[in-house]
């Protein structure tokens, strides 16, 4: 089929090749990237569908010393023990940087073990919103 604009517009080549081959390659790579991104978002949910215990068996234990075991268990989805975690391990929690982790450790050392969210609210820099984000991610054992 002959391009009806051929000959009237100089920007449309005579061979009807409207898209440059280099542009086609970029477009294909872009589309593959989008497909890969969508795959990473939905594939884990599809694979875990119907599982009651999630991706990690409930009886899985982490080897190693106390600090590495706490970190390992948190990375596996178990709550982190706020009374046993090191400052470096506390920084894995959302919204907790190195400074705030040190203040949590200092508060723990000065006032003893924390027994609940109310004790976390006493730490300078931890307000109700941050403590709310930590709910379910920390334990007070």
C-alpha positions as CSV (number, residue, x, y, z in Angstrom):
1,X,0.0,0.0,0.0
2,X,1.4,3.3,-1.0
3,X,1.7,6.0,1.7
4,X,-0.7,8.8,0.9
5,X,1.7,11.4,2.3
6,X,4.7,10.2,0.3
7,X,6.0,13.0,-1.9
8,X,4.0,15.7,0.0
9,X,6.0,15.6,3.2
10,X,9.8,15.5,3.2
11,X,10.0,14.0,6.7
12,X,8.4,10.7,5.5
13,X,10.9,8.5,3.6
14,X,9.9,7.0,0.3
15,X,10.3,3.4,1.5
16,X,7.6,3.9,4.1
17,X,10.2,3.2,6.9
18,X,8.7,5.7,9.4
19,X,10.6,4.4,12.5
20,X,14.4,4.4,12.5
21,X,15.9,0.9,13.3
22,X,17.8,2.3,16.2
23,X,14.5,3.7,17.6
24,X,13.0,0.2,17.2
25,X,15.8,-1.3,19.3
26,X,15.3,1.2,22.0
27,X,11.5,0.6,22.0
28,X,12.0,-3.1,22.2
29,X,14.4,-2.8,25.1
30,X,12.1,-0.5,26.9
31,X,9.1,-2.9,26.5
32,X,11.2,-5.8,27.8
33,X,12.2,-3.7,30.8
34,X,8.5,-3.0,31.5
35,X,7.7,-6.7,31.2
36,X,10.5,-7.6,33.6
37,X,9.3,-5.0,36.1
38,X,5.8,-6.3,36.0
39,X,7.1,-9.9,36.4
40,X,9.0,-8.9,39.5
41,X,6.0,-7.3,41.0
42,X,3.5,-10.1,40.4
43,X,5.3,-13.4,40.1
44,X,6.2,-13.7,43.8
45,X,2.5,-13.1,44.8
46,X,1.4,-15.7,42.2
47,X,3.9,-18.3,43.5
48,X,2.9,-17.8,47.1
49,X,-0.8,-17.8,46.5
50,X,-2.6,-20.2,48.7
51,X,0.2,-20.7,51.2
52,X,-0.8,-20.1,54.7
53,X,2.6,-19.7,56.3
54,X,4.1,-17.4,53.6
55,X,7.5,-18.0,52.0
56,X,9.3,-19.0,55.2
57,X,8.4,-22.1,57.3
58,X,7.3,-21.1,60.8
59,X,9.8,-23.5,62.5
60,X,12.9,-22.2,60.6
61,X,15.7,-21.1,63.0
62,X,18.7,-18.9,62.2
63,X,22.1,-20.2,63.2
64,X,24.8,-17.9,64.6
65,X,25.4,-15.6,67.5
66,X,22.6,-13.6,69.2
67,X,23.0,-10.5,67.0
68,X,23.2,-12.3,63.7
69,X,20.3,-14.6,64.7
70,X,18.1,-11.5,65.4
71,X,19.0,-10.0,62.1
72,X,18.4,-13.2,60.2
73,X,15.0,-13.8,61.8
74,X,14.0,-10.2,61.0
75,X,15.0,-10.6,57.4
76,X,12.9,-13.8,57.3
77,X,9.8,-11.8,58.4
78,X,9.8,-12.4,62.1
79,X,9.6,-9.5,64.5
80,X,12.9,-8.0,65.8
81,X,13.5,-8.1,69.5
82,X,13.9,-4.4,70.4
83,X,15.6,-5.4,73.7
84,X,18.3,-7.6,72.2
85,X,19.1,-6.0,68.8
86,X,22.3,-4.1,68.1
87,X,22.3,-0.6,66.8
88,X,23.3,-1.9,63.3
89,X,20.4,-4.4,63.4
90,X,17.9,-1.7,64.5
91,X,18.7,0.3,61.4
92,X,17.0,-2.4,59.3
93,X,13.7,-1.1,60.7
94,X,11.8,1.5,58.6
95,X,12.6,5.0,59.7
96,X,15.4,4.1,62.1
97,X,18.8,5.5,61.2
98,X,22.1,5.1,63.0
99,X,21.4,8.1,65.3
100,X,18.0,6.9,66.4
101,X,19.3,3.4,66.8
102,X,21.9,4.7,69.2
103,X,19.2,6.6,71.2
104,X,17.1,3.4,71.4
105,X,20.2,1.5,72.8
106,X,21.0,4.4,75.2
107,X,17.4,4.5,76.5
108,X,17.4,0.7,76.9
109,X,20.6,0.9,78.9
110,X,19.4,3.8,81.1
111,X,15.9,2.6,81.8
112,X,16.1,-1.1,81.4
113,X,14.3,-3.4,78.9
114,X,11.4,-2.0,77.0
115,X,8.0,-3.6,77.7
116,X,5.8,-2.0,75.0
117,X,5.3,0.8,72.5
118,X,4.9,3.3,75.3
119,X,8.5,2.8,76.2
120,X,9.5,3.5,72.6
121,X,7.7,6.8,72.7
122,X,10.1,7.9,75.5
123,X,13.0,7.7,73.0
124,X,13.8,11.2,71.6
125,X,13.0,11.2,67.9
126,X,10.4,8.5,68.1
127,X,6.8,9.8,67.8
128,X,3.5,8.0,67.5
129,X,3.8,7.8,63.7
130,X,7.1,6.0,63.7
131,X,6.2,3.8,66.5
132,X,3.0,2.9,64.6
133,X,5.1,1.9,61.6
134,X,7.1,-0.4,63.8
135,X,4.0,-2.3,65.1
136,X,4.3,-6.0,64.1
137,X,7.9,-5.5,63.2
138,X,9.3,-5.5,66.7
139,X,8.8,-7.6,69.8
140,X,9.5,-6.7,73.4
141,X,10.9,-10.0,74.7
